[in-house]
Amino acid sequence: MSNIDQLCILSRGNLFFIQQLCDIIEQREFPSNIDLPHTLDEIFYYRFLNEKIQRQIEICRAILEICLASRRPINLNVLYDCLNINEDFQIEWSIFLQVNSFI
């Protein structure tokens, strides 16, 4: 059975699954010592193992924690200052704006 046949069987006709799997393989995000994912859940799991994505998730979490803890509206400058209080967790303004736009 060829690789294309295996991919067709794994995808069960789901083109989104094929696209995501090809993206992972093309970007070399997928560890070579692990079997191919069989579901979209497994594909997204491997995507979230990426360190860059993990860092963005940490920043999003910190932003949401500050917003939820605030008892009043908070502007971007104050939010950015609150995030950078911790010396171990410093982020640049451009990254902050990028992550803030996702939220």
C-alpha positions in Angstrom: 0.0 0.0 0.0 1.4 3.4 -1.0 1.8 6.4 1.3 -1.0 8.2 -0.6 -3.3 5.2 0.0 -2.5 5.2 3.7 -3.2 9.0 3.8 -6.5 8.5 2.1 -7.5 5.8 4.6 -6.4 7.9 7.6 -8.2 11.0 6.4 -11.5 9.2 5.7 -12.1 11.9 3.0 -11.5 14.8 5.4 -9.5 17.4 3.3 -8.8 19.5 6.3 -7.1 16.6 8.0 -4.9 16.0 4.9 -4.0 19.7 4.8 -3.1 19.9 8.5 -1.0 16.7 8.3 0.8 17.9 5.2 1.5 21.2 6.9 3.0 19.5 10.0 5.2 17.2 7.8 6.3 20.1 5.6 7.2 22.4 8.5 9.1 19.5 10.2 7.1 19.9 13.3 6.3 16.3 13.6 8.7 14.1 15.5 10.1 11.3 13.2 10.0 8.6 15.8 6.3 8.8 16.4 3.5 7.3 14.2 1.4 9.5 12.1 -1.6 11.0 13.9 -4.9 9.3 13.2 -7.3 12.1 14.3 -7.5 15.9 14.2 -7.1 15.9 17.9 -3.7 14.2 17.6 -2.7 16.7 14.9 -3.5 19.7 17.0 -1.8 18.0 20.0 1.5 17.8 18.0 1.0 21.4 16.8 0.7 22.6 20.4 4.0 20.9 21.3 5.7 23.6 19.4 7.7 25.9 21.8 6.7 29.1 20.0 3.0 28.3 20.3 3.4 27.3 24.0 5.0 30.7 24.6 2.0 32.5 23.0 -0.4 30.4 25.1 1.5 31.4 28.2 1.2 35.1 27.3 -2.5 34.8 26.5 -3.1 33.1 29.8 -1.2 35.8 31.7 -3.3 38.5 29.9 -6.5 36.8 30.7 -5.6 36.3 34.3 -4.8 40.0 34.7 -8.1 41.0 32.9 -10.1 38.6 35.1 -8.5 39.8 38.3 -9.0 43.5 37.4 -12.1 45.0 39.0 -12.3 47.8 36.4 -11.5 48.3 32.7 -7.8 48.2 32.0 -6.0 49.9 29.1 -3.2 48.3 27.0 -0.4 50.3 28.6 -1.4 49.2 32.2 -1.9 45.7 31.0 1.5 45.6 29.4 3.2 47.0 32.5 1.4 44.4 34.7 2.7 41.6 32.4 6.3 42.9 32.6 6.4 43.2 36.4 7.8 39.7 36.7 11.4 39.7 35.5 11.2 36.1 34.4 8.3 36.9 32.1 9.3 39.8 30.0 7.7 40.3 26.5 8.2 42.9 23.8 5.5 45.4 22.9 5.1 44.1 19.4 4.6 40.5 20.6 2.1 41.8 23.2 0.0 43.6 20.6 0.1 40.5 18.3 -1.1 38.2 21.1 -3.6 40.7 22.3 -5.2 40.8 18.8 -5.7 37.1 19.0 -7.7 37.4 22.3 
